Amino acid sequence: MFKPASIAFLAQLVFIQSVAAADIMEVTTYHNDECKAQSGQTWMALFPTKDGQFELKNTKVKLTMVNDAINDEAPDKKTGKQITIPEKQEPLVLLHGIPGLSARKVVTCSTNKKEHLDINQKLSLKLGRHQLTLSTTGSLSKEEKELRTNYKIILESGGVKQTIVHHNQISSDTAPSLLWAGDLDGDGKIDLIMDTTDHYNVRDLTLFLSGKAKPGALVQKVAHHISTGC
């Protein structure tokens, strides 16, 4: 028989495993170690709709091993992982292991196109009665003009400010970007999907949910997926 402490430990272990399983990715091809998905898994796909909104649907992912033009020297070697789904339409992202998401129409903010976020920018987002300001701060490096230092993305709403991204430095040839904003988890507040990269050759796909926010915060980072180009 398990002692109470043992039961608590097991519950905590299950919770940790469920958090670790949270993932976000795109329908694309990844280098071998960048993709943990398996063929036949059910993921949530965020599809655009004809009316300019989005909807969440369940889909089955398929993983095919393909030649990685960067890492596979031999033409017959296949370490790349190509992700596909049965639907002809391509979703914005695929989501897995995130509690609270369900297949449904998703209310989307008016700004639903990719927005690059260089330093000293401000973007206003509105969803129903909820309004949120997304702003960036940072400085141009005095030593190296191509670098921007102390880069931050700050959310503000109802007198609450929260820094959700902080990079000591980013180069001038890249910048994080807002990919989507809307109510993904159904709590009536704004959630964000972003690329929080600090390097031109790195994509850091990141999901922030308002429903998981800690006391005094607006959102919480619940999943991210780092991938590289060449």
N, C-alpha and C positions, 0 to 999 in steps of 0.2 A: 504494500500500500504506500502511495506517495505521501510524504509529509507536506504540510502546507507550504513550507519554504520551497520544496521541490516543485510543487505545482506552480508557484509564483515564478520560479526560475524558468520552467518550461514555457509558461505564458509569455514571459519576456523574450525568450528565444524565438518563439513563433512571431512575435511582433517585430523583432529585429530582422528576421528573415523576410517578412512581408515588405518592410521598408526597403531592404536591399534589392528586392525584386522589381521595384518601380523603375520603369524605363520609358524613354521617349525616343523615337527614331523616325526616319523618313523612308519612303519607297525609293531606294537607291542601292548602290553597291559599296560595301565597306571593306576595308582591310580586315584580315582574318581575326585579329584580336579585338577589333572594335565592335563586334556584333555578337551578342549572346542569345539572340532569338533562335528558335527552332521551328522547322517546318511543321505545320499543323496546329501551331499555337493560335489561340483566339486573342486578338488584340482589338482595341477600340480605335477606329479611324475617324478623324475629323475631316469631313467632306464639305466643300463649299456647295451652296444651293443656288438655284437660278435667281432667287430674290435678294442675293447679296448677303445672306445669312450663312450659318453653318449647321451641320448636324453630326451627331456621334452615331456611328453604326459599328456593330461587331463585324469583324472580318477574319479570315484565316490567312496567316502569312505563309509564304513558301520561300524556303531558302535554297538557292542553287549555288554550288561551288563553281566559280568562274576564274579565268586567268586574271591575275592582278598585274596590270601593266607596269606598276611601280616596283613591286616586290618579287614577281615571278620572272626569273630570267629565261627559263625554258618555256616555249609556247604551249607545251602540253601540261605544264604545272598549273594547278588551280587552287589557290589559297584565298582568293577573293570571295566574298559572300554577297550574292545578289538577292535583295529582298523584293518580292512581288506579292500582289494580292489578286483575287479573282476579278474584282471590279475594274472596268475600263477607266473610270475616272480616278485621278490621282488625288489622294488626301493631302492635306497640309502636313499632318503628322500622324504617327501611330503611337498609341499609348498602351502600357501594360502594367499590371500590378498596382493600380492606383485605386484604392477604395473610394466609393461614392460616385463614380462615374457610371452613367447608364445611357443606353441608346435613346436619343431624343433630339429634338430641335434645340439648337444652342443660340441664345441671344448674343449678338455680336455688336461691338462698338462701331461707330461710324468709321473710325480709322481701322480698316482691316487690310491695309496694304503694308508692305515692308517699309519700315522707317529706320534709316540709319541714324544713330545717335552719337554725333560728334560732341565735343565739349561745348558747354554753354548753350544747350538747346533746351526747349521746353515744349512739351506736348500735352494737350488736355484731352482726357478721355471721359466720356459720359455714358452711363448705363442706367436708364430709369432715373431715379432720384440720386443715384450715386455718381459723384464726380471725382476724378483722380487726376493729379498732375504728375507727369513723368518728366523729370529734369536731369540734366547732366552737368557735372562740374569737373574741372581739371585745369592743368596748366601746361603751357608749352615749355619744353625743356630748354634751359639756357645753354647747356653744353651741347646737346644734339637736337637740332631743330626738328628732326623727323619724329621725335618722341613727345608724347603727351604724358604727363606724370599725375599721380594721385587722382586718377579718373574714377568718378563715382556716378552711379545711377540712383536717383533718389525719388521715392514715391511720397506723395503728400495728399492727404484727404482728411477733411474734418479736423484740422489742427494736428494731425498725426503725421510725423515724418519718419521714413524708414529707408535706409541705404540698403539696396538689394544687390548691388554689384560694386565691387571695389577692386581696381587693378592699380598696382604701384606704377605701372607704365604700359602704354600701348603705342604701337607705331602709327605713323600718319597714313599708312596705306590700308588701315583696317579700322573698324569701329563696331561695337555691339549694335544690334538692331532689334527693333520690335517687329515680330512676325505676325502676331495676332493678339487681340484683346477682346474679352467678352466674358460671359458667365458660364464657364465650363462645368462647374460643380453644382450649379443650381441653387446657390444661396442668395442670389440677387446682387452679388458684388462682383467687381472686376477681377478676372484672372488674366495672366499674361503668359504668352509663349514667346521666348526671345532666343536670339543667338548672342550669348554673352562672351564671345571670343575676345582675346587680347592679341591675336596673331592672324595675319592674312591667310595662313595655310591651315588654320584650325577652326572647326565649327563646334561650338559648345551649345547644343540645343537644350534649352532649359524651360521647365514648366514651373510657374509660381501660382499657387492656389490660395484664394482668400479664405476658403473654408477650413484650411489647415493652419491659419495664422495663429501665432502665439499671442498671449495677452499684450496689448500695447502695440501690436504690429498690424500691418495691412495684408500682407501675404506671407507665404512660406514656400521656399524652394522644395519641391517634392520629388523632382526627377531631373536628371540632365544626362546628356550623351555626348561625349567628345569624339570627334572623328577628324581625320586629316586628309588633305588632298594628296599632293605629290610628296 
